[in-house]
């Protein structure tokens, strides 16, 4: 009996991802989990990858789209949680062996062309997000060192940031080995949220009634709403790394708890900063949001911690990209031997980090780049592609009507954000270059 037939007859009932070694009585070939880590580390990995940039950019997204953006934020949270679960389910729905990557799922669903199309869009995230992070890190370090003996221009700080990221990226091989960095990144993001909310409350208390009355809010700004939607979509982008994170789990059947728990944690952090940032600073709130709080120690600490976050999150994303490429090129110990395999992998990864650095040096502002990446790639990778893969691999007759409706709405949200968000982001990007 095929896996699709097992699925149709309820072999996966009650759980998004079963422990496949138990479900198929040893007939199903799972990935190598001999070095797998705990469920907690997987949760921290997901939070670290997702939380940082959304925490910084969502107050400005509300300023662009108005308070109605909160509804879209919550909707995107629910939809991304659902697609995170069904994406991992798709890893087990073709043949008798677990697939290893997002591209593998796309290939199984739509052939070679589908696989390369998904890989093209995934590059925008696994390389685009680290580029964005290096821009942010370089800008932060430049601001922190202004007027000191360590003052350098932004370009040099971007190069230094890339060099720091290159160390763990080159030396470690898989997601489990970079997982220890995730803890510090997730912790840094949580502290930044507390600092922004607390300092924002202090700023609000120190304002005069006239200053408070001058703060402007909108219920909805429809002309700017598409780019706000794109930024919100980017804030839940992690689908590309999920197959690698799940492969590093000792208990894969716990993936739905990891995905929903991590995305819910991120959503909570987003809501706290988005509401506080937009309510206190109104339409003048900046991206990153800590640029809006008063100058002083809290702002400096927030900048330092967020720099720690982006530097610790970048190796996770570029490692995901490298793992996909190394698998396609069959760069393995079995083929080349341990020493040669390490050298080939090290050279390849150094080339990747150099490319990231060169593009980051040429990149414009943080907010515009975040919106473009979110609109062009994440909307498809998070909301549209997982639904298409799921239906293609599992069929459509075995699902209740409410799931069909939910999947349709998820695809509509992704397509709208893709079309209108990309257009708005490109226009804003042109203005930044000018």
JORAFEN-V42270 format. One line per field, one symbol per residue. ss: DSSP state (~ for helix, > for strand, _ for the rest). psi: psi as a letter, one per 20 degrees, with the letter a starting at -180 (. if undefined). A space follows every 10 residues. Layout:
ss: ???
psi: ???
This chain:
ss: __~~~~~~__ _________~ ~~~_____>_ ______>_~~ ~~~~~~~~~~ ~~~~~~~~~~ ~~~~~___~~ ~~~~~~~~~~ ~~~~~~~~~~ ______>___ _~~~~~~~~~ ~~~~~~~~~~ ~~~~~~_~~~ ~~~~~~~~~~ ~~~~~_____ ___~~~~~~~ ~~~~~~~~~~ ~___~~~~~~ ~~~~~~~~~~ ~~~~~~~~~~ ~~~~~___~~ ~~~~______ _~~~~~~~~~ ~~~~____~~ ~~~~~~~_>_ _~~~~~~~~~ ~~~~~~~~~~ ~~~~~~~~~~ ~~~~____~~ ~_____~~~~ ~~~~~~~~~~ ~~~~~~~~~~ ~~~~~~~~__ __~~~~_~~~ ~~~~~~~~~~ ~~~~~~~~~~ ~~___~~~~~ ~~~~~~~~~~ ~~~~~~~~~~ ~~~~______ ~~~~~~~~~~ ~~~~~~~~~~ ~~~~~~~~~~ ~~~_
psi: prhhhgghjj hjqiqgoroh hhhjlihpor rokhkqarhg hgghgggghg hfhhhhihgh hhhgirhhhh ghggghgggh gghhghghhh hjjpbjppri rghgghghgj agghghghhg hhhhghhggh gghhgggggg hgghjpjrij prrhghhggg ghhghhghgh hqgahhhihh hhghgggggg hggggggghg hggghiqrhg hghippqqgq nhhjhghghg ggghikojhh ighhghhjph nhijghgggg gghhgghggg gghgggghgg ibijqroqhi ihrqqagggg gggghhgggh hhhghgghhg ggggghghil nqhhgiqggh gggggggghh gghggggghh hiqbqggggg ggggghghhg hghgghgggg hghiriikqr hhhggghghg gggggghggh ggghhgghgg hgg.
